Amino acid sequence: MRLQDKVAIITGGGSGFGAGIATHFAAEGARVVVADLNGAAAENVAAGIARDGGTATAVTADVTARADVEAMVAAATGTYGGLHILVNNAGYSHVNKPMTEVSEDEFDRVFAVNVKALYLAALAALPALRAQGGGCILNTSSTAAIRPRPGLTWYNGSKGAVNTLTKSMAVELAPDRIRVNAICPVIGETGMLQTFMGQEDTPEIRARFVNTIPLGRMSRPADIAAAAVFLASDEADMITGACLEVDGGRCI
Ligand SMILES: NC(=O)c1ccc[n+]([C@@H]2O[C@H](COP(=O)([O-])OP(=O)(O)OC[C@H]3O[C@@H](n4cnc5c(N)ncnc54)[C@H](O)[C@@H]3O)[C@@H](O)[C@H]2O)c1
């Protein structure tokens, strides 16, 4: 068990990569808080973990709302007595379209969910992580930060901010023994796939994306979860500020 007795919060844990991370963390012995805007989805993932013999609690939380984020951290410390791992995974994107067709509301939402949420989570979680004598923050970024595709400009920029924030938080929090890393997935088979494709999900359109990935397939929640388990575990004790591509070679 690589995460035995660790307490972890996973935002956006109700679906896709977050659900995969929550499930894999629990299988490695972590006690997990599954946080999601979609409370029913979070409940569903937590119930699945419990059915498999793991330990999980579901919390309905909007990562852009300060009170929700504070309540999410309080759920971890109140239920499990502390916090070791925070996974900022919830994300949002405008549909793939020309940059000038993205509304101001969509732009604000992209930066609130993908960037401001890291700020709010840091304010809420750092006291608990410091009290624990250290810990780990993982941010779900994207290959969009490194190899931007057209039609996703404002989303790409928000993930660029995630990579810079990951490195900046890593140097500032190193004296507290808090490691901060990011995972950069290539396009994956999750709830956001259609948004990124911006058109009907057909075998031809999928093939167009897959053709840009040397290993020849999209990413899956299990791929991202495996990287997250490693980065959150003590095996990664010397790794901080890394933005790890899990992308089948897309960024080469
Ligand atoms: N799927 C991809 O192709 C891909 C590629 C690279 C990076 N990512 C990133 O992966 C992360 C997870 O997305 P996914 O692909 O698993 O999509 P998903 O739609 O399957 O899951 C996202 C989850 O986040 C939740 N969420 C959205 N806004 C929220 C908010 N304000 N507060 C709390 N929860 C919220 C949703 O309810 C959903 O359960 C995102 O940060 C996304 O940007 C996705």
The ligand as a Gaussian input file, in Angstrom:
#p B3LYP/6-31G(d) Opt

LIG

0 1
 N      -10.103000      14.928000     -20.809000
 C       -9.064000      15.520000     -21.381000
 O       -8.853000      15.421000     -22.586000
 C       -8.107000      16.323000     -20.535000
 C       -6.802000      16.527000     -21.022000
 C       -5.916000      17.259000     -20.241000
 C       -6.315000      17.756000     -19.018000
 N       -7.588000      17.550000     -18.570000
 C       -7.934000      18.076000     -17.253000
 O       -8.317000      16.986000     -16.424000
 C       -9.098000      17.479000     -15.346000
 C      -10.277000      16.558000     -15.119000
 O      -11.169000      16.601000     -16.220000
 P      -11.767000      15.293000     -16.916000
 O      -11.157000      15.220000     -18.253000
 O      -11.662000      14.144000     -16.005000
 O      -13.287000      15.742000     -17.162000
 P      -14.652000      15.290000     -16.480000
 O      -15.698000      16.201000     -17.050000
 O      -14.865000      13.815000     -16.657000
 O      -14.450000      15.590000     -14.937000
 C      -14.376000      16.906000     -14.435000
 C      -15.079000      16.954000     -13.096000
 O      -14.854000      18.238000     -12.524000
 C      -16.069000      18.674000     -11.944000
 N      -16.079000      20.130000     -11.841000
 C      -16.175000      21.026000     -12.858000
 N      -16.207000      22.277000     -12.359000
 C      -16.124000      22.161000     -11.022000
 C      -16.119000      23.093000      -9.963000
 N      -16.239000      24.411000     -10.193000
 N      -16.010000      22.635000      -8.687000
 C      -15.920000      21.309000      -8.446000
 N      -15.931000      20.373000      -9.411000
 C      -16.036000      20.794000     -10.680000
 C      -17.146000      18.135000     -12.857000
 O      -18.421000      18.091000     -12.192000
 C      -16.606000      16.763000     -13.207000
 O      -17.043000      15.776000     -12.294000
 C       -9.456000      18.919000     -15.712000
 O       -8.619000      19.806000     -14.971000
 C       -9.127000      19.002000     -17.181000
 O       -8.827000      20.327000     -17.583000
 C       -8.486000      16.839000     -19.299000

